[in-house]
Amino acid sequence: MTKINLLPWREQRKKERQQRLALLLAAAAVAGLGVWAAGHGYYDGRIRHQQYRNQMLAQEIAELDQKIARIRQLEAAEARLKARMDVVQALQQERPLAVRLMHQLAVTLPDGVYLTSVQQTQDTIVLSGVAESNARISSFMGRLDASDWLHDPRLAVIQVKTEQGRRLSEFTLQVSQQAGQQDDVSKRRRFDKAKGA
């Protein structure tokens, strides 16, 4: 005997397909949500890690800025200290210069010439005085030029006056000191130390 299926098989097949499609869509949605959640978690973790690194770098930069400021303060203090030491050293080196200058003037001063004023500005010395004749002033200038320490005498002013029946020449001249005078002093000190040792 023949069996006849009276059930609506087409509708049942359609229903089964719809159920399968719904299951596939649900599985795809769950998979998509899982991928999104994994990606979101991964990138969120990366962002948090980078923010932590940025904070660490900011702290280290702040510490380095403080150290740099301290180093600059120390460098400024060192520069001030060096400047003071240079001034003290220059004063120490120049201390015997006045004595040597007076000695040179005394050695080069001929008879009949008298100094009334000695002014020094850096390497230039202005000498004012009185001489018995112009020839003695010329002799004085020649001796200054031949000196180890003084050179290039230039006569600025000369005036002839008569006082108490004597004819006198008042003069003002400029003379320069040698540039290496401080080196000579330091060499002499080393020589003196070597002799003492």
FIKOLZA-1660 file (N, C-alpha, C; in steps of 0.1 Angstrom, whole numbers, plus 5000, padded with zeros to 4 digits):
% residues 197
   i   px   py   pz ch aa at
   1 5008 4988 5000  A  M  N
   1 5000 5000 5000  A  M CA
   1 5009 5012 5000  A  M  C
   2 5005 5022 4993  A  T  N
   2 5012 5035 4991  A  T CA
   2 5009 5044 5003  A  T  C
   3 5021 5050 5007  A  K  N
   3 5019 5060 5018  A  K CA
   3 5020 5074 5012  A  K  C
   4 5011 5082 5016  A  I  N
   4 5010 5096 5012  A  I CA
   4 5013 5105 5024  A  I  C
   5 5022 5114 5022  A  N  N
   5 5025 5124 5032  A  N CA
   5 5017 5136 5030  A  N  C
   6 5008 5138 5039  A  L  N
   6 4999 5149 5038  A  L CA
   6 5004 5161 5045  A  L  C
   7 5015 5160 5052  A  L  N
   7 5020 5172 5059  A  L CA
   7 5026 5182 5049  A  L  C
   8 5025 5195 5052  A  P  N
   8 5030 5205 5043  A  P CA
   8 5046 5205 5044  A  P  C
   9 5052 5196 5036  A  W  N
   9 5066 5194 5037  A  W CA
   9 5074 5206 5032  A  W  C
  10 5068 5214 5023  A  R  N
  10 5076 5225 5018  A  R CA
  10 5077 5236 5029  A  R  C
  11 5066 5238 5036  A  E  N
  11 5066 5248 5047  A  E CA
  11 5076 5244 5058  A  E  C
  12 5076 5231 5060  A  Q  N
  12 5085 5226 5071  A  Q CA
  12 5100 5228 5067  A  Q  C
  13 5103 5225 5054  A  R  N
  13 5117 5228 5049  A  R CA
  13 5120 5242 5049  A  R  C
  14 5111 5251 5046  A  K  N
  14 5113 5265 5046  A  K CA
  14 5116 5270 5061  A  K  C
  15 5108 5264 5070  A  K  N
  15 5110 5267 5084  A  K CA
  15 5123 5263 5089  A  K  C
  16 5128 5251 5085  A  E  N
  16 5141 5246 5089  A  E CA
  16 5152 5255 5084  A  E  C
  17 5151 5259 5072  A  R  N
  17 5161 5268 5066  A  R CA
  17 5161 5281 5073  A  R  C
  18 5150 5286 5077  A  Q  N
  18 5149 5299 5084  A  Q CA
  18 5156 5297 5098  A  Q  C
  19 5154 5286 5104  A  Q  N
  19 5160 5283 5117  A  Q CA
  19 5175 5282 5116  A  Q  C
  20 5179 5275 5106  A  R  N
  20 5194 5274 5103  A  R CA
  20 5200 5288 5101  A  R  C
  21 5193 5296 5093  A  L  N
  21 5198 5310 5090  A  L CA
  21 5199 5318 5102  A  L  C
  22 5189 5317 5111  A  A  N
  22 5188 5325 5123  A  A CA
  22 5200 5320 5132  A  A  C
  23 5202 5307 5133  A  L  N
  23 5213 5301 5141  A  L CA
  23 5227 5307 5135  A  L  C
  24 5228 5307 5122  A  L  N
  24 5241 5312 5116  A  L CA
  24 5243 5326 5119  A  L  C
  25 5232 5334 5118  A  L  N
  25 5233 5349 5120  A  L CA
  25 5236 5351 5135  A  L  C
  26 5230 5343 5144  A  A  N
  26 5233 5345 5158  A  A CA
  26 5248 5341 5161  A  A  C
  27 5252 5330 5155  A  A  N
  27 5266 5326 5157  A  A CA
  27 5276 5337 5151  A  A  C
  28 5272 5343 5140  A  A  N
  28 5281 5353 5134  A  A CA
  28 5281 5365 5143  A  A  C
  29 5269 5369 5148  A  A  N
  29 5269 5380 5157  A  A CA
  29 5277 5378 5170  A  A  C
  30 5276 5366 5175  A  V  N
  30 5284 5363 5187  A  V CA
  30 5299 5363 5184  A  V  C
  31 5302 5357 5172  A  A  N
  31 5316 5358 5168  A  A CA
  31 5321 5372 5166  A  A  C
  32 5313 5380 5160  A  G  N
  32 5316 5394 5157  A  G CA
  32 5318 5402 5171  A  G  C
  33 5309 5399 5180  A  L  N
  33 5310 5406 5193  A  L CA
  33 5323 5401 5200  A  L  C
  34 5326 5388 5199  A  G  N
  34 5338 5383 5205  A  G CA
  34 5350 5389 5199  A  G  C
  35 5351 5390 5186  A  V  N
  35 5362 5397 5179  A  V CA
  35 5363 5412 5183  A  V  C
  36 5352 5418 5184  A  W  N
  36 5352 5433 5188  A  W CA
  36 5357 5434 5202  A  W  C
  37 5352 5425 5211  A  A  N
  37 5356 5426 5225  A  A CA
  37 5371 5423 5227  A  A  C
  38 5376 5413 5219  A  A  N
  38 5390 5410 5220  A  A CA
  38 5399 5422 5215  A  A  C
  39 5394 5427 5203  A  G  N
  39 5402 5439 5198  A  G CA
  39 5401 5451 5207  A  G  C
  40 5389 5453 5212  A  H  N
  40 5388 5465 5221  A  H CA
  40 5397 5463 5234  A  H  C
  41 5396 5451 5239  A  G  N
  41 5405 5448 5251  A  G CA
  41 5420 5449 5248  A  G  C
  42 5424 5444 5236  A  Y  N
  42 5438 5445 5232  A  Y CA
  42 5442 5459 5231  A  Y  C
  43 5435 5467 5223  A  Y  N
  43 5439 5481 5221  A  Y CA
  43 5437 5490 5234  A  Y  C
  44 5427 5486 5242  A  D  N
  44 5426 5493 5255  A  D CA
  44 5438 5491 5263  A  D  C
  45 5443 5478 5264  A  G  N
  45 5455 5475 5271  A  G CA
  45 5467 5482 5266  A  G  C
  46 5468 5483 5252  A  R  N
  46 5479 5490 5246  A  R CA
  46 5479 5505 5250  A  R  C
  47 5467 5510 5250  A  I  N
  47 5466 5525 5253  A  I CA
  47 5470 5527 5268  A  I  C
  48 5465 5518 5277  A  R  N
  48 5469 5520 5291  A  R CA
  48 5484 5518 5293  A  R  C
  49 5489 5509 5286  A  H  N
  49 5504 5506 5287  A  H CA
  49 5512 5519 5282  A  H  C
  50 5507 5525 5271  A  Q  N
  50 5514 5537 5266  A  Q CA
  50 5512 5548 5275  A  Q  C
  51 5500 5550 5281  A  Q  N
  51 5498 5561 5291  A  Q CA
  51 5507 5559 5303  A  Q  C
  52 5509 5546 5307  A  Y  N
  52 5518 5544 5318  A  Y CA
  52 5533 5548 5315  A  Y  C
  53 5537 5544 5302  A  R  N
  53 5550 5548 5298  A  R CA
  53 5552 5563 5297  A  R  C
  54 5541 5569 5292  A  N  N
  54 5542 5584 5291  A  N CA
  54 5543 5591 5305  A  N  C
  55 5536 5585 5314  A  Q  N
  55 5537 5591 5328  A  Q CA
  55 5551 5588 5333  A  Q  C
  56 5557 5576 5331  A  M  N
  56 5570 5574 5335  A  M CA
  56 5580 5583 5329  A  M  C
  57 5579 5585 5316  A  L  N
  57 5588 5594 5308  A  L CA
  57 5586 5609 5314  A  L  C
  58 5574 5613 5316  A  A  N
  58 5572 5626 5322  A  A CA
  58 5579 5628 5335  A  A  C
  59 5578 5618 5344  A  Q  N
  59 5585 5619 5357  A  Q CA
  59 5600 5619 5355  A  Q  C
  60 5605 5611 5346  A  E  N
  60 5620 5611 5344  A  E CA
  60 5624 5625 5338  A  E  C
  61 5616 5630 5329  A  I  N
  61 5619 5643 5323  A  I CA
  61 5619 5654 5334  A  I  C
  62 5610 5653 5343  A  A  N
  62 5609 5663 5354  A  A CA
  62 5621 5662 5362  A  A  C
  63 5625 5650 5365  A  E  N
  63 5638 5648 5374  A  E CA
  63 5650 5653 5366  A  E  C
  64 5651 5650 5353  A  L  N
  64 5662 5655 5346  A  L CA
  64 5663 5670 5345  A  L  C
  65 5651 5676 5344  A  D  N
  65 5650 5691 5343  A  D CA
  65 5655 5697 5357  A  D  C
  66 5652 5690 5368  A  Q  N
  66 5657 5695 5381  A  Q CA
  66 5672 5693 5381  A  Q  C
  67 5677 5682 5376  A  K  N
  67 5692 5680 5376  A  K CA
  67 5699 5690 5367  A  K  C
  68 5693 5693 5356  A  I  N
  68 5699 5703 5347  A  I CA
  68 5699 5716 5353  A  I  C
  69 5688 5720 5360  A  A  N
  69 5688 5733 5367  A  A CA
  69 5699 5734 5377  A  A  C
  70 5701 5723 5385  A  R  N
  70 5711 5722 5395  A  R CA
  70 5725 5723 5389  A  R  C
  71 5727 5716 5377  A  I  N
  71 5740 5717 5370  A  I CA
  71 5742 5731 5366  A  I  C
  72 5732 5738 5361  A  R  N
  72 5734 5752 5356  A  R CA
  72 5737 5761 5368  A  R  C
  73 5731 5759 5379  A  Q  N
  73 5735 5767 5391  A  Q CA
  73 5749 5764 5395  A  Q  C
  74 5754 5752 5394  A  L  N
  74 5767 5748 5398  A  L CA
  74 5777 5754 5388  A  L  C
  75 5773 5754 5375  A  E  N
  75 5782 5760 5365  A  E CA
  75 5783 5775 5367  A  E  C
  76 5772 5782 5370  A  A  N
  76 5772 5796 5373  A  A CA
  76 5781 5799 5385  A  A  C
  77 5780 5791 5396  A  A  N
  77 5788 5793 5407  A  A CA
  77 5803 5791 5404  A  A  C
  78 5806 5781 5396  A  E  N
  78 5819 5778 5392  A  E CA
  78 5825 5790 5384  A  E  C
  79 5817 5795 5375  A  A  N
  79 5822 5807 5367  A  A CA
  79 5825 5819 5376  A  A  C
  80 5816 5821 5386  A  R  N
  80 5818 5832 5395  A  R CA
  80 5831 5830 5403  A  R  C
  81 5833 5818 5407  A  L  N
  81 5845 5814 5415  A  L CA
  81 5858 5816 5406  A  L  C
  82 5857 5811 5394  A  K  N
  82 5868 5813 5385  A  K CA
  82 5872 5828 5382  A  K  C
  83 5861 5836 5381  A  A  N
  83 5863 5850 5379  A  A CA
  83 5870 5856 5391  A  A  C
  84 5866 5852 5403  A  R  N
  84 5872 5858 5415  A  R CA
  84 5887 5853 5416  A  R  C
  85 5889 5840 5412  A  M  N
  85 5903 5835 5413  A  M CA
  85 5911 5843 5403  A  M  C
  86 5906 5846 5391  A  D  N
  86 5914 5853 5381  A  D CA
  86 5917 5867 5386  A  D  C
  87 5908 5874 5393  A  V  N
  87 5910 5887 5398  A  V CA
  87 5921 5886 5409  A  V  C
  88 5920 5876 5418  A  V  N
  88 5930 5875 5428  A  V CA
  88 5944 5872 5422  A  V  C
  89 5944 5863 5412  A  Q  N
  89 5957 5860 5405  A  Q CA
  89 5963 5872 5398  A  Q  C
  90 5954 5880 5392  A  A  N
  90 5959 5892 5385  A  A CA
  90 5965 5902 5395  A  A  C
  91 5958 5903 5406  A  L  N
  91 5963 5912 5417  A  L CA
  91 5976 5907 5422  A  L  C
  92 5977 5894 5424  A  Q  N
  92 5990 5888 5429  A  Q CA
  92 6001 5891 5419  A  Q  C
  93 5998 5889 5406  A  Q  N
  93 6009 5892 5396  A  Q CA
  93 6012 5906 5395  A  Q  C
  94 6003 5915 5397  A  E  N
  94 6005 5929 5395  A  E CA
  94 6012 5936 5408  A  E  C
  95 6012 5929 5418  A  R  N
  95 6017 5934 5431  A  R CA
  95 6031 5940 5430  A  R  C
  96 6040 5932 5424  A  P  N
  96 6054 5937 5423  A  P CA
  96 6056 5947 5412  A  P  C
  97 6046 5949 5403  A  L  N
  97 6048 5957 5391  A  L CA
  97 6051 5972 5395  A  L  C
  98 6044 5977 5405  A  A  N
  98 6046 5991 5409  A  A CA
  98 6060 5993 5413  A  A  C
  99 6065 5984 5421  A  V  N
  99 6079 5985 5426  A  V CA
  99 6089 5985 5414  A  V  C
 100 6087 5976 5405  A  R  N
 100 6096 5975 5394  A  R CA
 100 6095 5987 5385  A  R  C
 101 6083 5993 5383  A  L  N
 101 6081 6005 5376  A  L CA
 101 6089 6017 5382  A  L  C
 102 6087 6018 5395  A  M  N
 102 6095 6029 5402  A  M CA
 102 6110 6027 5401  A  M  C
 103 6114 6014 5401  A  H  N
 103 6129 6011 5400  A  H CA
 103 6133 6015 5386  A  H  C
 104 6125 6011 5375  A  Q  N
 104 6129 6015 5362  A  Q CA
 104 6130 6030 5360  A  Q  C
 105 6120 6037 5366  A  L  N
 105 6120 6052 5364  A  L CA
 105 6132 6058 5371  A  L  C
 106 6136 6052 5383  A  A  N
 106 6148 6057 5390  A  A CA
 106 6160 6054 5382  A  A  C
 107 6161 6043 5376  A  V  N
 107 6173 6039 5368  A  V CA
 107 6175 6048 5356  A  V  C
 108 6163 6050 5349  A  T  N
 108 6164 6058 5336  A  T CA
 108 6164 6073 5338  A  T  C
 109 6161 6078 5350  A  L  N
 109 6161 6092 5352  A  L CA
 109 6175 6098 5353  A  L  C
 110 6178 6107 5343  A  P  N
 110 6192 6113 5344  A  P CA
 110 6192 6125 5354  A  P  C
 111 6205 6129 5357  A  D  N
 111 6206 6140 5366  A  D CA
 111 6200 6153 5359  A  D  C
 112 6194 6161 5367  A  G  N
 112 6188 6173 5362  A  G CA
 112 6174 6172 5358  A  G  C
 113 6168 6160 5359  A  V  N
 113 6154 6158 5356  A  V CA
 113 6147 6153 5368  A  V  C
 114 6135 6159 5371  A  Y  N
 114 6128 6156 5383  A  Y CA
 114 6113 6153 5380  A  Y  C
 115 6108 6142 5384  A  L  N
 115 6094 6139 5381  A  L CA
 115 6085 6145 5392  A  L  C
 116 6074 6151 5388  A  T  N
 116 6064 6156 5397  A  T CA
 116 6051 6148 5398  A  T  C
 117 6049 6140 5387  A  S  N
 117 6036 6132 5387  A  S CA
 117 6039 6119 5378  A  S  C
 118 6033 6108 5383  A  V  N
 118 6034 6095 5375  A  V CA
 118 6019 6090 5376  A  V  C
 119 6013 6088 5364  A  Q  N
 119 6000 6083 5363  A  Q CA
 119 6000 6071 5353  A  Q  C
 120 5994 6060 5358  A  Q  N
 120 5993 6048 5349  A  Q CA
 120 5979 6044 5346  A  Q  C
 121 5977 6042 5333  A  T  N
 121 5964 6037 5328  A  T CA
 121 5967 6025 5319  A  T  C
 122 5964 6013 5325  A  Q  N
 122 5967 6000 5318  A  Q CA
 122 5982 6000 5314  A  Q  C
 123 5985 6000 5302  A  D  N
 123 5999 5999 5298  A  D CA
 123 6005 6012 5294  A  D  C
 124 5998 6023 5296  A  T  N
 124 6004 6036 5293  A  T CA
 124 6006 6044 5306  A  T  C
 125 6018 6050 5306  A  I  N
 125 6022 6058 5318  A  I CA
 125 6025 6072 5314  A  I  C
 126 6019 6081 5321  A  V  N
 126 6020 6096 5318  A  V CA
 126 6029 6101 5329  A  V  C
 127 6041 6107 5324  A  L  N
 127 6051 6112 5333  A  L CA
 127 6051 6128 5332  A  L  C
 128 6050 6135 5343  A  S  N
 128 6052 6149 5343  A  S CA
 128 6063 6153 5352  A  S  C
 129 6071 6163 5348  A  G  N
 129 6082 6167 5356  A  G CA
 129 6089 6180 5351  A  G  C
 130 6101 6182 5357  A  V  N
 130 6108 6194 5354  A  V CA
 130 6122 6190 5351  A  V  C
 131 6128 6197 5340  A  A  N
 131 6142 6194 5336  A  A CA
 131 6150 6207 5335  A  A  C
 132 6163 6206 5337  A  E  N
 132 6171 6217 5336  A  E CA
 132 6173 6222 5322  A  E  C
 133 6171 6212 5312  A  S  N
 133 6173 6216 5298  A  S CA
 133 6165 6206 5289  A  S  C
 134 6163 6210 5277  A  N  N
 134 6156 6201 5268  A  N CA
 134 6165 6189 5264  A  N  C
 135 6178 6191 5265  A  A  N
 135 6187 6179 5262  A  A CA
 135 6185 6168 5272  A  A  C
 136 6183 6172 5285  A  R  N
 136 6181 6162 5295  A  R CA
 136 6168 6155 5293  A  R  C
 137 6158 6161 5288  A  I  N
 137 6145 6155 5285  A  I CA
 137 6148 6145 5274  A  I  C
 138 6155 6149 5264  A  S  N
 138 6158 6139 5253  A  S CA
 138 6166 6127 5258  A  S  C
 139 6176 6130 5267  A  S  N
 139 6183 6119 5273  A  S CA
 139 6174 6109 5280  A  S  C
 140 6165 6115 5288  A  F  N
 140 6155 6107 5296  A  F CA
 140 6147 6098 5286  A  F  C
 141 6142 6104 5275  A  M  N
 141 6134 6097 5266  A  M CA
 141 6142 6085 5259  A  M  C
 142 6155 6088 5256  A  G  N
 142 6163 6078 5251  A  G CA
 142 6165 6066 5260  A  G  C
 143 6167 6069 5273  A  R  N
 143 6169 6059 5283  A  R CA
 143 6156 6051 5285  A  R  C
 144 6145 6058 5284  A  L  N
 144 6132 6050 5286  A  L CA
 144 6130 6041 5274  A  L  C
 145 6134 6045 5262  A  D  N
 145 6132 6037 5250  A  D CA
 145 6142 6025 5251  A  D  C
 146 6153 6026 5257  A  A  N
 146 6163 6016 5258  A  A CA
 146 6160 6006 5270  A  A  C
 147 6150 6010 5278  A  S  N
 147 6147 6001 5290  A  S CA
 147 6141 5988 5286  A  S  C
 148 6143 5978 5294  A  D  N
 148 6136 5965 5292  A  D CA
 148 6121 5965 5293  A  D  C
 149 6117 5974 5301  A  W  N
 149 6103 5974 5305  A  W CA
 149 6094 5985 5298  A  W  C
 150 6101 5996 5295  A  L  N
 150 6094 6008 5289  A  L CA
 150 6098 6010 5275  A  L  C
 151 6089 6015 5267  A  H  N
 151 6093 6018 5253  A  H CA
 151 6084 6029 5247  A  H  C
 152 6088 6033 5236  A  D  N
 152 6080 6043 5228  A  D CA
 152 6076 6055 5236  A  D  C
 153 6086 6063 5241  A  P  N
 153 6082 6075 5248  A  P CA
 153 6078 6086 5238  A  P  C
 154 6067 6093 5241  A  R  N
 154 6061 6104 5232  A  R CA
 154 6060 6117 5241  A  R  C
 155 6066 6127 5236  A  L  N
 155 6066 6140 5243  A  L CA
 155 6052 6147 5240  A  L  C
 156 6045 6150 5250  A  A  N
 156 6031 6156 5248  A  A CA
 156 6032 6171 5249  A  A  C
 157 6039 6176 5260  A  V  N
 157 6039 6190 5263  A  V CA
 157 6053 6193 5268  A  V  C
 158 6059 6205 5264  A  I  N
 158 6071 6210 5269  A  I CA
 158 6070 6225 5270  A  I  C
 159 6072 6231 5282  A  Q  N
 159 6071 6245 5284  A  Q CA
 159 6084 6250 5291  A  Q  C
 160 6089 6261 5286  A  V  N
 160 6101 6267 5292  A  V CA
 160 6096 6278 5302  A  V  C
 161 6101 6277 5315  A  K  N
 161 6098 6287 5325  A  K CA
 161 6111 6291 5332  A  K  C
 162 6110 6303 5338  A  T  N
 162 6121 6308 5345  A  T CA
 162 6117 6309 5360  A  T  C
 163 6123 6302 5369  A  E  N
 163 6120 6303 5383  A  E CA
 163 6133 6306 5391  A  E  C
 164 6133 6316 5399  A  Q  N
 164 6144 6320 5408  A  Q CA
 164 6157 6322 5399  A  Q  C
 165 6155 6328 5388  A  G  N
 165 6167 6330 5379  A  G CA
 165 6172 6318 5371  A  G  C
 166 6165 6307 5373  A  R  N
 166 6169 6295 5365  A  R CA
 166 6159 6292 5354  A  R  C
 167 6164 6287 5343  A  R  N
 167 6156 6284 5332  A  R CA
 167 6152 6269 5333  A  R  C
 168 6139 6265 5334  A  L  N
 168 6135 6251 5336  A  L CA
 168 6125 6248 5325  A  L  C
 169 6125 6235 5321  A  S  N
 169 6116 6230 5311  A  S CA
 169 6106 6221 5318  A  S  C
 170 6093 6224 5318  A  E  N
 170 6083 6215 5323  A  E CA
 170 6078 6207 5312  A  E  C
 171 6077 6194 5314  A  F  N
 171 6073 6185 5304  A  F CA
 171 6063 6174 5308  A  F  C
 172 6056 6169 5299  A  T  N
 172 6047 6158 5301  A  T CA
 172 6049 6148 5289  A  T  C
 173 6052 6136 5292  A  L  N
 173 6054 6126 5282  A  L CA
 173 6047 6113 5285  A  L  C
 174 6044 6105 5275  A  Q  N
 174 6037 6092 5276  A  Q CA
 174 6047 6082 5272  A  Q  C
 175 6047 6071 5280  A  V  N
 175 6055 6059 5277  A  V CA
 175 6047 6047 5278  A  V  C
 176 6050 6036 5271  A  S  N
 176 6042 6024 5271  A  S CA
 176 6051 6013 5278  A  S  C
 177 6043 6004 5285  A  Q  N
 177 6050 5993 5291  A  Q CA
 177 6050 5981 5281  A  Q  C
 178 6060 5973 5283  A  Q  N
 178 6061 5961 5274  A  Q CA
 178 6049 5952 5277  A  Q  C
 179 6044 5945 5267  A  A  N
 179 6033 5936 5268  A  A CA
 179 6036 5924 5277  A  A  C
 180 6048 5919 5276  A  G  N
 180 6052 5907 5283  A  G CA
 180 6057 5909 5297  A  G  C
 181 6054 5921 5303  A  Q  N
 181 6060 5924 5316  A  Q CA
 181 6055 5914 5327  A  Q  C
 182 6043 5910 5326  A  Q  N
 182 6038 5900 5337  A  Q CA
 182 6045 5887 5335  A  Q  C
 183 6047 5883 5322  A  D  N
 183 6054 5870 5319  A  D CA
 183 6069 5871 5325  A  D  C
 184 6075 5883 5324  A  D  N
 184 6088 5885 5330  A  D CA
 184 6088 5883 5345  A  D  C
 185 6077 5888 5351  A  V  N
 185 6076 5887 5366  A  V CA
 185 6074 5872 5370  A  V  C
 186 6066 5865 5362  A  S  N
 186 6063 5851 5366  A  S CA
 186 6076 5843 5363  A  S  C
 187 6084 5846 5352  A  K  N
 187 6096 5839 5350  A  K CA
 187 6106 5842 5361  A  K  C
 188 6107 5854 5365  A  R  N
 188 6116 5857 5376  A  R CA
 188 6112 5850 5389  A  R  C
 189 6099 5849 5392  A  R  N
 189 6095 5841 5404  A  R CA
 189 6099 5827 5403  A  R  C
 190 6097 5821 5391  A  R  N
 190 6101 5807 5389  A  R CA
 190 6116 5805 5391  A  R  C
 191 6124 5815 5385  A  F  N
 191 6138 5814 5387  A  F CA
 191 6142 5816 5401  A  F  C
 192 6136 5825 5409  A  D  N
 192 6139 5827 5423  A  D CA
 192 6136 5814 5431  A  D  C
 193 6124 5808 5427  A  K  N
 193 6120 5795 5434  A  K CA
 193 6131 5784 5431  A  K  C
 194 6135 5783 5419  A  A  N
 194 6145 5773 5415  A  A CA
 194 6158 5776 5422  A  A  C
 195 6162 5788 5424  A  K  N
 195 6174 5792 5431  A  K CA
 195 6173 5788 5445  A  K  C
 196 6161 5790 5451  A  G  N
 196 6159 5787 5466  A  G CA
 196 6159 5772 5468  A  G  C
 197 6154 5764 5458  A  A  N
 197 6153 5750 5460  A  A CA
 197 6167 5743 5458  A  A  C
% end
